[in-house]
Amino acid sequence: MLSVLYLLLTIFHFRNYYAAGSSALNWRENQFRIFLLPGPTIGSPVRLAGFQNLPPSLTFTNELITGPPGSGDLSNVYLAPDSTHAYLRGSLGIDSPNNFSIGAAVPNSAVYIANELLQSMHWSNTTPIKIIYQNEVNASKRTTLDTYQSPPLSEIIYWMEQMSINLYAEALIKTIAQVTNSSINSVLPVYCESEHDIDQTAVATIDGSGLSPENRITTWAIARVLYNVRKRASWFPSFEKALPITNGIRMKGGFISNVLSYSGYINNQVFSIITNNYNGATSIMRQKIWNLLDTLK
């Protein structure tokens, strides 16, 4: 159950471009990139410098302004599902690099890949695209245009952990739920109870990516799973390799509003820390946690 453990560690990790939702058909991680150029003075407009893999028929209202030095990326993309118009709001530090980019979730992943197929096949832009959301009936009558082999699960999970691609976590937990004929919110609690003797009340999850504020996982549960898999899991080397190295420590960090977490390994020790509803800047709280972990090195 390698993928289930990674889902545990993606809880509490959210950024603007990590929120691309999963669907029956996912493509290019269901996101596109927007390149931004800060203005010459604080308060001046931020210019849209370009796009990468822009969805079809999408327009923008750009309300971004240039922020002071050191303020970094405080931009947000507001784009509703199935919408064709997005709003960019917030600010971008004046000292941001010229090639700075942010990611945004595509409004409709099926239309996204259908449009790319249309362009790749050199079909006319007037060619009608019809998306049919139903089970395949006449599979014998279909024509194979191309075959794409998925990378191994270990590679998928490596990038999921390194880049916090919550889309992967959501797709994996939905797949596990389908294969095991169970509900999405029971996959992690059942795994922790059956494999690690952890009471299901210690692992209450609503989704696979950890973006729901209703998710609840105790540090004891995470630490117990980390300890057990290092002792007895044949796939532990792949798992350990996937964990990012942060502050010289092999650990996975997570963040949503006023919640900051780190779990991982220091030498022969296992740790899990979750700070909830803290006061002050996240950067200060992060440094305090790192200072504490440094004492275990």
HELIX and SHEET records of a PDB file:
HELIX    1   1 LEU A    2  THR A   10  1                                   9    
HELIX    2   2 ASN A   16  TYR A   18  5                                   3    
HELIX    3   3 ARG A   28  ASN A   30  5                                   3    
HELIX    4   4 SER A  109  SER A  120  1                                  12    
HELIX    5   5 ALA A  139  LYS A  141  5                                   3    
HELIX    6   6 LEU A  153  MET A  163  1                                  11    
HELIX    7   7 ASN A  166  VAL A  179  1                                  14    
HELIX    8   8 ILE A  184  SER A  186  5                                   3    
HELIX    9   9 VAL A  187  HIS A  196  1                                  10    
HELIX   10  10 GLN A  200  ALA A  202  5                                   3    
HELIX   11  11 THR A  219  ARG A  232  1                                  14    
HELIX   12  12 PHE A  236  ALA A  242  1                                   7    
HELIX   13  13 THR A  282  ASP A  294  1                                  13    
SHEET    1   A 3 ARG A  47  GLN A  52  0                                        
SHEET    2   A 3 GLN A  31  LEU A  37 -1                                        
SHEET    3   A 3 SER A 101  ALA A 105 -1                                        
SHEET    1   B 3 THR A  59  ASN A  62  0                                        
SHEET    2   B 3 HIS A  85  GLY A  93  1                                        
SHEET    3   B 3 ILE A  65  GLY A  67  1                                        
SHEET    1   C 3 THR A  59  ASN A  62  0                                        
SHEET    2   C 3 HIS A  85  GLY A  93  1                                        
SHEET    3   C 3 ASP A  73  TYR A  78 -1                                        
SHEET    1   D 2 VAL A 203  ALA A 204  0                                        
SHEET    2   D 2 ARG A 216  ILE A 217 -1                                        
SHEET    1   E 4 ILE A 245  THR A 246  0                                        
SHEET    2   E 4 ILE A 249  ILE A 256 -1                                        
SHEET    3   E 4 VAL A 259  ILE A 266 -1                                        
SHEET    4   E 4 GLN A 269  ASN A 276 -1                                        
END                                                                             
